Amino acid sequence: MKRLSLILTRRVAPILALHLILLIHTTAQTQLDSVTVTAEKREAPLQKVPVSVTAIGSKQVDAFRLWDIKGITGIVPNLYSGNSGDGRNVTSIRGVTTTSYDPAVATYIDGVNQFSLDTYIPELNDIERIEILRGPQGTLYGRNAMGGVINIITKQPDNNTHGFAQIDEGSYKQQRYAAGIRTPVVENRLFFGAAAAYNKRDGYYTNDFNNSSFDRQSALTGNYYLKYLPGKQWSLTLNVKHENNRNRGAFPLSTSVDEAFTHPFHLDQNAIGKMIDNTLNAALVINHSSQALNLSSITAWQNNHRYYQPSVDGDFSPIDGVTIINDFGRSWNNVQVFTQELRFASSDRKSSPFSWTAGAYFFHQYNPNRQATHYGADAGLLGSPITDFSSIDITKGKNTGVAGYGQANYKATDKLTFIAGLRYDYEHRYLDVREQFQPDGQPAITTTPDTNAALHFSALSPKAGIAYQPSNNTNLYATYSRGYRPGGLTQLSPDPSQPPLYPYNPEYSDNVEIGIKNTFWDRRIQLNATAFLTHVTNAQVPTLILPSAITVTRNTGKLISKGVELEAAANPVNGLQLIYSFGYTDAHYKSLNIAENGQAVDLAGKKQIFTPEFTSMFAPQYTLPLSTRRHLDLVARGEWFWLGREYFDLDNNIVQQAHSLVNIRAGLTLPHLECWFWMRNLGDAKYIEYAYDFGAVHLGDPRTWGITLKTSW
């Protein structure tokens, strides 16, 4: 008996221990990563936050090859993002979409509100995490968050030196070079970080007018910061970001849907100009944490200067009809924004059933705009009674606003939490307009003298909710929230039926949603589901006035949007990762009355624009170890996107039927070296990414492929 016991002790026990160690190791490898988000402007686990939020970590940013924020289309349920080729993304979440330069989905980068489409930087580089909050977030995020919030966090320095360098080469002469470093300058005291990316490619479109590549692009993006810790409770971060974009064909548009699909990626424009787009953002962030509370101060300056050299085509045709000119020096088309946010929050160090966040926000925007619409020798073909002249629109806009907000969570029991919040916004807008007429070669004549108007408005954005956690792995919640988009004054337009300085009111969205978040099988499976109902009142409906490309906005509708969302992630076996997302949206106008050709038209029942009926994405990835000693792995990944029917005009005449896209990626990885081959839009699908209501169409990117080499330390 003793001998048997000795045998078991010496031979069997080590084997059992080894199996137990392997089981623990395998379980750890197959568990999903825990994710911390700042959706409520304070850190909390993703699965515990009572908000519909998608978090894309740094590894997934690389795996999805996200170079631009529009790439999150389909990854996030019920989100669509696209542009007309000029880099200004129109983003829609749950049928609430951007229809002007005041977006419906707010974007934050490192805590700074990217104030408008002019001043935000869509390029992604050295990203720690992207959080996408779906539904109105007006209480904490204020104006322009009525559809949701995109919160981008870049990687920050610590006491260890980290860096990377990456080279991408691909089709259409794609070249992308990116590098970054984060390092301590003085240990525990001063840190420096920098990341930059240079990206260029040939155009996807061919201009048949001169048989040349049309939309050739190049951009330099940078992110630089100094972080100083004067004491254990204080941190100061000075950050500067920039993007310098050069687009030699900013509006690659076909004149109609039929033309776009009959001759894909071909156009015929005689005015060949370059868009120069320079954006500079700077911020100073001060954080203080103590036993009693946390304090944050975020001071930011944003600037964008965008102009064309010498002009861009306004009729998108080979005739000398209309061109758009706006290069009038740095004093014009140079948007400047100052923002200041001061935020207080309950301390994480203090154990209490009551947690809260409160703050104040201030902004001032100055937007001087000068744009000439030139009518050339063939302008008569477009209905102009005279030719060879310019109509010059001059506007100066000043917007100032303040806000105060607060949100509190009260944990009544270990399982039950109540949520309440309120925000008050006040905004004052001023717009000065005048118009000039200038025959070619002659001085300009003022036809509309200085005319100005001002208006102000305010908004209350409440939030209420309840969260119930029956177990550590399940979280249920139900919330009501409100968002708003500010009103404004219409610009000067050559259309006499659209008087300038016509006021339009703020737009409001009221949203009710219920959700459940689950984690199963020892954190190997994650499953989240949401159902929502949104009512939009005072819907701001834009009308693009040609040929000057001026947007006139009116409050003319009510929108109802309802749907469901599903997000799932699983690591069923060691090496296999599965990600799936699905969203369904039924967004239609309950009432919509607009003017077309001088007559009132009732469009009630029409579907919302830039809103796919559904979004679906499935991304499997498998990692095969080739050498455990060298930690050499072979990784293969696929991505299948399926987007439902989508409309691009309020009449629902311009439509993209449901379509699929497939991306693939495969490569070899070592701890500090990666080599990848990737292909996007594998089937070379032709689909509409963006279209104007007058019929001009921009297709989504064609099939592209390339190789990535990356080293990191």
Residue pairs with C-beta under 8 A, 6 or more apart in sequence:
26 574
27 522
29 571
29 574
30 524
30 571
30 572
30 573
30 574
31 522
31 523
31 524
31 571
32 519
32 523
32 524
32 525
32 526
32 569
32 570
32 571
33 57
34 45
34 46
34 523
35 45
35 46
35 47
35 55
35 57
35 129
36 43
36 44
36 45
36 46
37 43
37 44
37 45
37 46
37 49
37 53
37 55
37 129
37 131
38 44
38 131
38 151
38 153
39 49
39 51
39 53
39 131
39 133
39 151
40 49
40 51
40 140
40 357
40 407
40 409
41 140
41 343
41 345
41 357
41 359
42 294
42 345
42 348
42 355
42 357
43 348
46 53
46 55
47 475
47 517
47 519
47 526
47 528
48 469
48 475
48 517
50 417
50 419
50 465
50 467
50 475
50 477
50 479
50 515
51 133
51 135
51 477
51 479
52 133
52 134
52 135
52 513
52 515
52 530
52 532
52 565
53 131
53 132
53 133
53 134
54 75
54 76
54 77
54 131
54 132
54 134
54 567
54 581
55 129
55 130
55 131
55 132
56 64
56 66
56 72
56 75
56 129
56 130
56 131
56 132
57 128
57 129
58 127
58 128
58 129
58 155
60 579
61 124
61 127
61 130
62 710
63 619
63 621
63 637
63 665
64 71
64 75
64 619
64 639
65 71
65 663
65 665
65 678
65 680
65 708
66 72
66 124
66 127
66 130
67 123
67 124
67 125
67 176
67 199
68 89
68 122
68 123
68 124
69 81
69 89
69 91
69 107
69 122
69 124
69 130
69 150
69 152
70 81
70 82
70 83
70 89
70 91
70 122
71 124
72 79
72 81
72 130
72 132
72 150
73 79
73 80
73 81
73 82
73 615
73 641
73 643
74 581
74 615
74 616
74 617
74 641
74 642
74 643
74 661
75 581
75 617
76 93
76 132
76 134
76 581
76 583
76 615
77 134
77 530
77 565
77 566
77 567
77 581
77 582
77 583
77 615
78 93
78 94
78 95
78 134
78 563
78 565
78 583
78 584
78 585
78 615
79 91
79 92
79 93
79 132
79 134
79 148
79 583
79 615
80 91
80 92
80 97
80 610
80 611
80 612
80 615
80 643
80 646
81 89
81 90
81 91
81 92
82 89
82 90
82 610
82 689
82 690
82 700
83 89
83 90
83 689
83 690
83 698
84 251
84 253
84 690
84 692
84 696
84 698
85 215
85 247
85 249
85 250
85 251
85 252
85 253
85 690
85 698
86 247
86 250
86 251
86 275
87 122
87 245
87 247
87 277
88 117
89 98
89 117
89 122
90 97
90 98
90 610
90 690
91 97
91 98
91 103
91 104
91 105
91 147
91 150
92 98
92 104
92 105
92 147
92 608
92 610
92 611
93 104
93 105
93 132
93 134
93 135
93 147
93 148
94 134
94 135
94 147
94 148
94 532
94 534
94 561
94 563
94 585
94 587
95 534
95 559
95 561
95 563
95 585
95 586
95 587
95 608
95 611
96 104
96 105
96 136
96 146
96 147
96 148
96 483
96 509
96 534
96 536
96 559
96 561
96 587
97 104
97 147
97 608
97 609
97 610
97 611
98 104
98 105
98 117
98 147
98 610
99 540
99 541
99 542
99 553
99 609
100 488
100 540
100 542
100 551
100 553
101 116
101 117
101 118
101 551
102 116
102 143
102 144
102 485
102 486
102 488
103 116
103 117
103 144
104 144
104 146
104 147
104 485
105 144
105 145
105 147
105 148
105 149
105 150
106 113
106 114
106 137
106 141
106 142
106 143
106 144
106 145
106 148
106 149
106 150
107 113
107 114
107 120
107 149
107 150
107 151
107 152
108 114
108 141
108 149
108 150
108 151
108 152
109 120
109 121
109 152
109 154
109 241
109 281
110 152
110 153
110 154
110 239
110 283
110 285
111 283
111 285
111 296
111 298
111 341
112 281
112 283
112 298
112 300
112 302
112 339
113 141
113 142
113 300
113 339
113 341
113 363
114 120
114 121
114 281
114 302
115 302
115 337
115 339
115 363
115 365
116 335
116 337
116 365
118 279
118 304
118 306
118 335
118 367
119 279
119 281
119 302
119 303
119 304
119 335
119 337
120 279
121 221
121 241
121 242
121 243
121 279
121 281
123 197
123 199
123 219
123 221
123 243
124 130
124 152
125 154
125 178
125 180
125 195
125 196
125 197
125 221
125 223
126 154
126 155
126 164
126 178
126 180
126 195
126 223
127 152
127 153
127 154
127 155
128 153
128 154
128 155
128 156
129 152
129 153
130 150
130 151
130 152
130 153
131 149
131 150
131 151
131 152
131 153
132 148
132 149
132 150
132 151
133 141
133 148
133 149
133 150
133 151
134 148
134 530
134 532
134 565
135 147
135 148
135 481
135 483
135 511
135 513
135 532
135 534
136 145
136 146
136 147
136 148
136 461
136 481
136 482
136 483
136 509
136 510
136 511
136 534
137 145
137 148
137 149
137 481
137 483
138 145
138 146
138 423
138 459
138 461
138 463
138 481
138 482
138 483
138 484
139 405
139 407
139 421
139 422
139 423
139 461
139 462
139 463
139 481
139 482
140 357
140 405
140 407
140 421
140 423
141 149
142 361
142 403
142 405
142 423
142 425
142 461
143 401
143 403
143 425
143 427
143 484
143 485
143 486
144 485
144 486
145 483
146 483
146 484
146 485
146 507
146 508
146 509
146 536
147 483
147 509
154 195
154 223
155 162
155 180
155 182
155 193
155 195
156 182
156 193
156 225
156 227
156 237
157 182
157 183
157 184
157 191
157 192
157 193
157 225
157 227
158 182
158 184
158 191
159 184
159 187
159 188
160 184
161 181
161 182
161 183
161 184
161 713
162 181
162 182
162 183
162 712
162 713
163 179
163 180
163 181
163 182
163 183
163 712
163 713
164 178
164 179
164 180
164 710
164 711
164 712
164 713
165 178
165 179
165 710
165 711
165 712
166 176
166 177
166 178
166 179
166 708
166 709
166 710
166 711
167 176
167 177
167 708
167 709
167 710
168 174
168 175
168 176
168 177
168 178
168 706
168 707
168 708
169 175
169 706
169 707
170 201
170 678
170 704
170 705
170 706
170 707
171 703
171 704
171 705
171 706
172 201
172 202
172 203
172 204
172 704
173 200
173 201
173 202
174 200
174 201
174 704
174 706
175 198
175 199
175 200
175 201
176 197
176 198
176 199
176 200
177 197
177 198
177 199
178 195
178 196
178 197
178 198
179 195
179 196
180 193
180 194
180 195
180 196
180 223
181 192
181 193
181 194
181 195
182 191
182 192
182 193
183 191
183 192
183 193
184 190
184 191
184 192
185 191
185 192
188 229
189 228
189 229
190 226
190 227
190 228
190 229
191 226
191 227
191 228
192 225
192 226
192 227
193 223
193 224
193 225
193 227
194 222
194 223
194 224
194 225
195 222
195 223
195 224
196 220
196 221
196 222
196 223
197 219
197 220
197 221
197 222
198 218
198 219
198 220
198 221
199 217
199 218
199 219
199 221
200 216
200 217
200 218
200 219
201 216
201 217
201 218
202 213
202 216
203 213
203 214
203 215
203 216
203 217
203 248
203 249
203 252
204 215
204 252
204 265
204 699
204 701
204 702
205 213
205 214
205 215
205 249
205 252
205 265
205 266
205 267
206 212
206 213
206 214
206 265
206 266
206 267
207 213
207 214
207 249
207 267
207 268
207 269
207 272
208 266
208 267
208 268
209 268
209 269
209 270
209 272
209 318
210 272
212 272
213 249
214 248
214 249
214 252
214 267
214 269
214 272
215 247
215 248
215 249
215 250
215 252
216 247
216 248
216 249
217 245
217 246
217 247
217 248
218 245
218 246
219 243
219 244
219 245
219 246
220 242
220 243
220 244
221 241
221 242
221 243
221 244
222 240
222 241
222 242
222 243
223 239
223 240
223 241
224 239
224 240
224 241
225 237
225 238
225 239
225 240
226 237
226 238
227 235
227 236
227 237
227 238
228 235
228 236
228 237
229 235
229 236
230 236
233 288
233 289
233 290
234 286
234 287
234 288
235 285
235 286
235 287
236 284
236 285
236 286
236 287
237 283
237 284
237 285
237 286
237 287
238 282
238 283
238 284
239 282
239 283
239 284
239 285
240 280
240 281
240 282
241 280
241 281
241 282
242 278
242 279
242 280
242 281
243 277
243 278
243 279
244 277
244 278
244 279
245 275
245 276
245 277
245 278
245 279
246 274
246 275
246 276
246 277
247 274
247 275
247 277
248 272
248 273
248 274
248 275
249 272
250 273
250 274
250 275
250 308
250 312
251 312
251 313
251 316
251 698
252 267
252 698
253 267
253 316
253 692
253 696
253 697
253 698
254 260
254 263
254 266
254 267
254 316
254 696
254 697
254 698
254 699
255 316
255 317
255 695
255 696
255 697
256 695
256 696
256 697
257 654
257 688
257 691
257 695
257 697
259 697
260 686
260 688
260 697
260 699
261 686
264 686
264 699
264 702
265 699
265 702
267 316
268 317
268 318
269 313
269 316
269 317
269 318
270 313
270 317
270 318
270 319
270 320
271 311
271 312
271 313
271 314
271 323
272 313
273 308
273 309
273 310
273 311
273 312
273 313
274 308
274 309
275 306
275 307
275 308
275 312
276 305
276 306
276 307
276 308
276 309
277 304
277 305
277 306
278 304
278 305
278 306
279 302
279 303
279 304
280 301
280 302
280 303
280 304
281 300
281 301
281 302
281 303
282 300
282 301
282 302
283 298
283 299
283 300
283 301
284 297
284 298
284 299
284 300
285 296
285 297
285 298
285 299
286 295
286 296
286 297
287 294
287 295
287 296
288 294
288 295
288 296
289 295
289 347
289 348
289 349
290 347
290 349
291 347
291 349
291 350
292 347
292 350
293 344
293 345
293 346
293 347
294 344
294 345
294 346
294 347
294 348
295 342
295 343
295 344
296 341
296 342
296 343
296 344
296 345
296 359
297 340
297 341
297 342
297 343
298 339
298 340
298 341
298 342
298 343
299 339
299 340
300 337
300 338
300 339
300 340
301 336
301 337
301 338
302 335
302 336
302 337
302 338
302 339
303 334
303 335
303 336
303 337
304 334
304 335
305 330
305 333
305 334
305 335
306 333
307 326
307 327
307 328
307 332
307 333
308 324
308 325
308 326
308 327
309 327
310 325
310 327
311 323
311 324
311 325
311 374
312 323
312 324
313 322
313 323
313 324
314 321
314 322
314 323
314 324
314 373
314 374
314 546
314 547
314 548
314 549
315 321
315 322
315 382
315 547
316 696
319 376
319 378
319 381
320 376
320 377
320 378
320 379
321 375
321 376
321 378
321 379
321 381
321 382
321 547
322 373
322 374
322 375
322 376
322 379
322 382
322 547
323 373
323 374
323 376
324 371
324 372
324 373
324 374
324 548
324 549
325 371
325 372
325 373
325 374
325 390
326 332
326 333
326 369
326 370
326 371
326 372
328 370
331 368
332 368
332 369
332 370
333 368
333 369
333 370
333 371
334 368
335 365
335 366
335 367
336 365
336 366
336 367
337 363
337 364
337 365
337 366
338 363
338 364
338 365
339 361
339 362
339 363
340 361
340 362
340 363
341 359
341 360
341 361
341 362
342 359
342 360
342 361
343 357
343 358
343 359
344 357
344 358
344 359
345 355
345 356
345 357
345 358
346 352
346 354
346 355
346 356
346 357
353 410
353 411
353 412
354 408
354 409
354 410
354 411
355 408
355 409
355 411
356 406
356 407
356 408
356 409
357 406
357 407
357 408
358 404
358 405
358 406
358 407
359 404
359 405
359 406
360 402
360 403
360 404
360 405
361 401
361 402
361 403
361 404
361 405
362 401
362 402
362 403
363 399
363 400
363 401
364 398
364 399
364 400
365 397
365 398
365 399
365 400
366 396
366 397
366 398
367 395
367 396
367 397
367 398
367 399
368 395
368 396
368 397
369 393
369 394
369 395
369 396
369 397
369 491
370 392
370 393
370 394
370 395
371 392
371 393
371 548
372 390
372 391
372 392
372 393
372 438
373 390
373 391
373 392
373 393
373 494
373 547
373 548
374 389
374 390
375 382
375 384
375 386
375 387
375 388
375 389
375 390
375 391
376 387
376 388
377 387
377 388
378 387
379 386
379 387
379 388
380 387
382 547
388 439
388 440
389 437
389 438
389 439
389 440
390 437
390 438
390 440
390 444
391 435
391 436
391 437
391 494
391 548
392 435
392 436
392 437
392 438
392 444
393 433
393 435
393 491
393 492
393 493
393 494
393 548
393 550
394 433
394 434
394 435
394 436
394 492
395 431
395 432
395 433
395 491
395 492
396 431
396 432
397 429
397 430
397 431
397 432
397 489
398 429
398 430
398 431
399 427
399 428
399 429
399 430
399 486
400 427
400 428
401 425
401 426
401 427
401 428
401 486
402 425
402 426
403 423
403 424
403 425
403 426
404 423
404 424
405 421
405 422
405 423
405 424
405 461
406 421
406 422
406 423
407 419
407 420
407 421
407 422
407 463
408 419
408 420
408 421
409 417
409 418
409 419
409 467
410 417
410 418
410 420
411 417
412 418
414 469
415 468
415 469
415 470
416 466
416 467
416 468
416 469
417 466
417 467
417 468
417 469
418 465
418 466
419 463
419 464
419 465
419 466
419 467
419 479
420 463
420 464
420 465
421 462
421 463
421 464
422 460
422 461
422 462
422 463
423 460
423 461
423 462
424 458
424 459
424 460
424 461
425 458
425 459
425 461
425 484
425 486
426 456
426 457
426 458
427 456
427 457
427 458
427 486
428 454
428 455
428 456
429 454
429 455
429 456
429 486
429 487
429 488
429 489
430 452
430 453
430 454
431 452
431 453
431 454
431 488
431 489
431 491
431 501
432 450
432 451
432 452
433 448
433 450
433 451
433 452
433 491
433 492
433 500
433 501
434 446
434 448
434 449
434 450
434 451
434 492
435 446
435 447
435 448
435 492
436 444
436 445
436 446
436 447
437 444
437 445
437 447
438 444
438 445
448 492
448 500
451 500
451 501
452 501
453 489
453 501
453 503
455 487
455 488
455 489
455 503
457 486
457 487
457 505
457 506
459 484
459 486
459 506
459 508
460 482
461 481
461 482
461 483
461 484
462 480
462 481
462 482
463 479
463 480
463 481
463 482
464 479
464 480
465 477
465 478
465 479
465 480
465 481
466 477
466 478
466 479
467 475
467 476
467 477
468 475
468 476
468 477
469 475
469 476
470 476
473 518
473 519
473 520
474 516
474 517
474 518
474 519
475 516
475 517
475 518
476 514
476 515
476 516
476 517
477 514
477 515
477 516
478 512
478 513
478 514
478 515
479 511
479 512
479 513
480 510
480 511
480 512
481 510
481 511
482 508
482 509
482 510
482 511
483 508
483 509
483 511
484 506
484 507
484 508
484 509
485 506
485 507
485 540
486 506
487 503
487 504
487 505
487 506
487 507
487 540
487 555
488 503
488 504
488 553
489 500
489 501
489 502
489 503
489 504
490 498
490 499
490 500
490 501
490 502
490 503
490 504
490 552
490 553
491 500
491 550
491 551
491 552
492 500
492 550
493 500
493 545
493 548
493 550
493 552
494 545
494 547
494 548
494 550
495 545
495 552
497 595
497 598
498 543
498 545
498 552
502 552
502 554
504 540
504 553
504 554
504 555
505 538
505 555
506 538
507 536
507 537
507 538
507 539
507 540
507 555
508 536
508 537
508 538
509 534
509 535
509 536
509 537
510 534
510 535
510 537
511 532
511 533
511 534
511 535
512 532
512 533
512 534
513 530
513 531
513 532
513 533
514 530
514 531
515 528
515 529
515 530
515 531
516 528
516 529
516 530
517 526
517 527
517 528
518 526
518 527
518 528
519 525
519 526
519 527
520 526
520 527
524 570
524 571
524 572
525 568
525 569
525 570
525 571
525 572
526 567
526 568
526 569
526 570
527 566
527 567
527 568
528 565
528 566
528 567
528 568
529 564
529 565
529 566
529 567
530 564
530 565
530 566
531 563
531 564
531 565
532 561
532 562
532 563
532 564
532 565
533 560
533 561
533 562
534 559
534 560
534 561
534 562
535 558
535 559
535 560
536 558
536 559
536 560
536 561
537 558
538 555
539 555
539 556
539 557
539 558
539 559
539 589
539 592
540 553
540 554
540 555
541 553
541 554
541 555
541 556
541 557
541 592
541 594
541 650
542 551
542 552
542 553
543 551
543 552
543 553
543 554
543 594
543 693
544 550
544 551
544 692
544 693
544 694
545 551
545 552
546 694
554 594
556 592
556 593
556 594
557 589
557 590
557 591
557 592
557 593
557 603
558 589
558 590
558 591
558 592
559 587
559 588
559 589
559 590
559 608
560 587
560 588
560 589
560 590
561 585
561 586
561 587
561 588
561 608
561 611
562 585
562 586
563 583
563 584
563 585
563 586
563 587
564 583
564 584
565 581
565 582
565 583
565 584
566 580
566 581
566 582
566 583
567 580
567 581
568 578
568 579
568 580
568 581
569 577
569 578
569 579
569 580
570 577
570 578
571 577
571 578
572 578
575 622
575 623
575 624
575 625
576 620
576 621
576 622
576 623
577 620
577 621
577 622
577 623
578 618
578 619
578 620
578 621
579 617
579 618
579 619
579 620
580 617
580 618
580 619
581 615
581 616
581 617
582 614
582 615
582 616
582 617
583 614
583 615
583 616
584 613
584 614
585 611
585 612
585 613
585 614
586 613
587 607
587 608
587 611
588 605
588 606
588 607
588 608
589 603
589 604
589 605
589 606
589 607
589 608
589 650
590 604
591 604
592 602
592 603
592 604
592 606
592 650
593 600
593 601
593 602
593 603
593 604
594 600
594 601
594 603
594 650
595 601
603 650
603 651
606 647
606 650
606 651
606 652
607 647
607 652
608 647
609 647
609 648
609 649
609 650
610 646
610 648
611 646
611 647
612 643
612 644
612 645
612 646
613 644
613 645
613 646
613 658
614 642
614 643
614 644
614 658
615 641
615 642
615 643
615 644
616 640
616 641
616 642
616 643
617 639
617 640
617 641
617 642
618 639
618 640
619 637
619 638
619 639
619 640
620 637
620 638
621 635
621 636
621 637
621 638
622 635
622 636
622 637
623 633
623 634
623 635
624 633
624 634
624 635
624 636
625 632
625 633
626 632
626 633
626 634
626 668
630 670
631 670
631 671
632 668
632 669
632 670
633 668
633 669
634 666
634 667
634 668
635 665
635 666
635 667
635 668
635 669
636 664
636 665
636 666
637 664
637 665
637 666
638 662
638 663
638 664
638 665
639 662
639 663
639 664
639 665
640 660
640 661
640 662
641 660
641 661
641 662
641 663
642 658
642 659
642 660
643 658
643 659
643 660
643 661
644 658
645 655
645 656
645 657
645 658
646 655
646 656
646 688
647 654
647 655
647 656
648 654
648 655
648 656
648 688
648 690
648 691
648 692
648 693
649 691
649 692
649 693
650 693
651 693
654 688
654 691
654 693
654 695
654 697
656 687
656 688
659 685
659 687
660 683
660 685
661 680
661 681
661 682
661 683
661 685
661 687
662 681
662 682
662 683
663 678
663 679
663 680
663 681
663 682
664 678
664 679
664 682
665 676
665 677
665 678
665 679
666 676
666 677
666 678
667 674
667 675
667 676
667 677
667 708
668 674
668 675
669 675
672 711
672 712
672 713
673 710
673 711
674 708
674 709
674 710
674 711
674 712
675 707
675 708
675 709
675 710
676 707
676 708
676 709
676 710
677 705
677 706
677 707
677 708
678 705
678 706
678 707
678 708
679 703
679 704
679 705
680 701
680 703
680 704
680 705
681 700
681 701
681 702
681 703
681 704
682 703
683 703
684 702
684 703
685 700
686 699
686 700
686 702
687 699
687 700
688 697
688 698
688 699
688 700
689 698
689 699
689 700
689 701
690 697
690 698
691 697
691 698
